[in-house]
Amino acid sequence: MKKAIYFSAFLGSFFILISYIGLKLELHFVHWALPLGIGLILIVSLPLFIIDYVDRSKKINKAKQSLDKKSQAGHSSKQTKKKSIDKYPSFSQRKSGLEWGGGNIHGSSAKRGSKRGFLRH
């Protein structure tokens, strides 16, 4: 299907180009090229492209629905013990005044107002 779409679009564009060149060079034997090129694009390429797009959309929607059914049937949200990504300090929103230690031994504990407190004794 893709090959037919590309081939007919290329051929239609080619005929339109030949028509344009024939118009500029005032050739009288290429008067058929413009209607043929536009016809190929409008009658062959465009409907094939639309059919391909609709088929692809149906496949995607069908896959999404099957995944939704599998996820709903498999387990509920209460049964999962997956941690939320927002609970990790590097991904959560920082509260004002709360600073995380940068690479020090106490880096996992947040302290207010003592960013480099581990250097002082």
N, C-alpha and C positions, 0 to 999 in steps of 0.2 A: 504494500500500500504506500509506504513512504517513497519507494522508488518511482511509483507512478505519479505521485504528487510532485516530486522534485523534477522528474523528466518533463512532465507537461508544463510546469511553471518555467523551466529553462527554455523549452521549445517556444512557448508563448512569448517570453521575453526576447528570444532570438528573432522571432518574426516581427515583433514591434521594432526592434533595433534595425532590422533590414528595411522596414518601411520608412523609418526615420532617415536612414542613409539614402534610400532611393528618393525620398522627398527632397533632400538637400542637393543631391546630384541630378535631380530632374530625370530620373529613370522612369519610363512609362510601363514597364513590365512587372513592377512590384506593387501594383495597386491592390492586390489581393492579400498582401502580407499583414496589413494593419487589422482588418477584420478577422483574419485567421488567428493572429496572436491574441487579440482581445477575447475571441471566442474560446481559444484553448484555456486561457486563464480563468474566464468566468464560467464556462460550461464544464470544464474538466477539473482544473486544479482546485478551485474554491469549494465545490461540493465534496471532493475527496478529502480536502483538509478539514471541512466541517464534520464529516462522518468520522474521520480519524480522531478528532478532538472529542466528539461525543463518546466514542467507544473507550477512549483513554479515561475520560471522566467517570464513566460507569465502572470501569475496572478499579479505579482509585476509590470510589465511594463503596464499592462492594468489599474491597480489602479493609477499609476503615470500619465498616459495619461488622465484619467478621472479627476484627481485633477487639472492637468494643464488646461484642458478645462473649468472647473468650475471657476478657478481663473481668466482666461482670459475673460470669459464671464461676470463675476460678476462685475468687476470694473477695471478701468485702474489705472496706477501708479500715475497719476496726481490727481485723486479724493481722494486718501487716504491721511490722515493727520497724519499718524503714525510717531512718532519721530524716528529718526535714533539713534541707540544705541551708535554711536560714538560721539554724541553731549553731552552726559553726561560726566562730568569730571572724574569720576572714571574709565570709560572704554576707554577714548580717550588717544591718545599718548600725553605724557607730553613734552612740549617744554622746551628747555634748559633754566634754570634760573627761571622758573615759579613754584612756590610752593603753594600748597593748604593748608589752615589752618587746623590743626588737631584737630577737636572737639571743637574749641572755638566759640565764638558768631559770629565772622566774618568768619566762615569756608567756607561760600559759595563764598566769593570773593577771587580771586587769587591775590597775591601781589608778586612783584619781590624783593627778598633780605630782606624781613622782616618776617621771619617765626614766630618769637615769639614777634612780635611788640605789641601785645595786653597787654603784661605784663609791658611794659614801658609806663610812663605817661608824 
